[in-house]
Amino acid sequence: MAAQLKCHCQSCTIRGLVGPAVVITLGVLWLLNEVHGGRFYFASTWPVLLIVIGLLHLASSMASRDGHVNPPPPFVAPPPPPAPPAPGADTPQTPYSSRGQ
């Protein structure tokens, strides 16, 4: 199997930090909820999570893409060839073909 190329441009590096930043932000919000006895409960601080995600996506879109490596296209199998026609199926059959006029 061919080795996967990993992009190390600034944009992809920042995009790779979104997951860890979400986990860290959730941890900090949970810690604030536990330490401050409900003063910073999660129901009022969850927008901070959206702000962190938005800031990282904004930074990723504004970062340089110099040296960006596109992933290889996924392998798509060619379609199978059409089946040969059945014998005696040269004329199309319709519901009205057996009736005379």
N, C-alpha and C positions, 0 to 999 in steps of 0.2 A: 504494500500500500504506500502511496506517495506521502511524503511528509507535508503536513499542513503549514502553509506560510502564515505567520502572524504579523499583522501590521503594527508598526511602532511609531506611527505618526502621532502628533500631539492630539489631534481630534479623537482618534481611536483610543489613545491612552486615557484621556479624560472620560470618554464614554465607558471605559472599563472600570472606572471608579464609582459609578452610580450605585451598583449593588452594595459594595462595602460602605458607602456613605449612608445608604438607607438603613443598613443594620446598625451602624454607629449612632445615627440620629434616633432611631427607635430606642436604643439602649439608653441614651442620654435622657430622652423624654420619660422613659420608665423610671430611671433613677431619680429625676426631679420629682416625679409623682410620689415615689416612695419616701424620699428624704424630707420633702417639704409638706408632708401630711395632707395631700390633696389640694394644696394651693396651685400646683401646676398639674392638674389631672389631665389625662390624655384627651378627653373630650374637648378640651379648649386649646390644646397645644398641637393637635394633628396637622394644622395648616403649615407648621414649621417643616414637616416632612415634604409637603408639596413644594415649598419654597426651595428646599435643598435640592430636590430633583430638578426643578426648573432652572436653578442657577447652574447646575452641572450640565444640563442640556444646552443652555445658552453658551456656556464656556466652550463646550464641545463644538458648537456650530461656528463659533468665532475663531477657534484655534486653527493653526496651519495644518494643511493636509499634504505638505511636502513629504514625499517618500511613501505615500499611501499605497498599500498593496491590496488589490481587489481579490476577493476569494475566487477560487476556480468555480466555473459553473457546475451545478449538480449534474450527475450522470443521469441521462434520460434514455431509456431503452427505446430503440426504434419500434414503430408499430408493427404488429405482425402482418404478413401479406394477407390479402383477402382470400376467403375460402372459395374453392372452385364451385361453379354452379352444379346443382344436382342434375342427374340425367333426366331428360324430358321436361326440363323447366325453361325451355327456350321461349315459349309463349307465356305471357303473363296471364294468370287466372284472375278473373273478376267474378263477382256474384252473378253477373248477367251473361257470362260467356256461354253457358250451356243452353240458354233460351234462344229460340229462333225468332225471326221477325216476319 
